């Protein structure tokens, strides 16, 4: 009989992070990403992909999450560009619904639900900080991994898992980000791609491998982006960024601008995988929030004693430089305004009074 375990955080120090990279759990996560990545090479979002029963159940769950959000409108928070407190109500409602949500998944063992619920509930943002970043996106990937580990998701579901389920998840997250003005987690906003996500760029670059006409530099062509964003995640993400930020990618997304100089999508995709290993799975500000259970167990060095970190654990993980902590600037100590909040404030300025301006003066990019 399998004994499931409610996942908990385990990594507090740089030494633990380094040891985690050599574990089977780390290898399993990387292998899963590579497996899903390989399934969408050359695949459009609109390609025919008949869903299985489990894929339909996962899509219905994502519809349910969106419904809960629509039933939980933001509270009046006009004076702030930061996260809307109504997100906490949404989070609590989702937690209350989690048992029934998981019971709707065909073939899922009942006693595994508490373990999977942690990854599921943490996929939508942090309740305390009202923020979202690549670590929460990783939780959703781990939720899918757990479902496959338990035999619920099959190998033949992989393509639909990416272009239907994962892409639907991104759509729901855009609703949450814009509704509750979720702050980008950390001070770098997903390490330079966009403020929130990484995996749509990784999977999206795989979709474009071998395309006859669209090159990495095509992200600078608005007509190409607008025409093909309905087919490819990468271009849809570029379109989204352009819709909420001023100026060009060179100003607000220099990493994406640099990547556009790469010659082929094959190289972009392989580079994205390496970047994910280094900047998501290899970053303490992300992985010290990661949850380990029975399906994805922690197999690295044991954590230091609590007394060793008493000055750095006020938020549940290490900020102490003495033990390899990150300091406050790279993690959860400094809130970052939501790009949606900044955009709304800019719109308000435009509607209520003149902006600082003049010949040749353009709006300053948000970041």
Beta strands, then each sheet from edge to edge (+ up, - down):
strand 1: 8-9
strand 2: 131-132
strand 3: 183-184
strand 4: 291-292
sheet 1: 1+ 4-
sheet 2: 2+ 3+
end
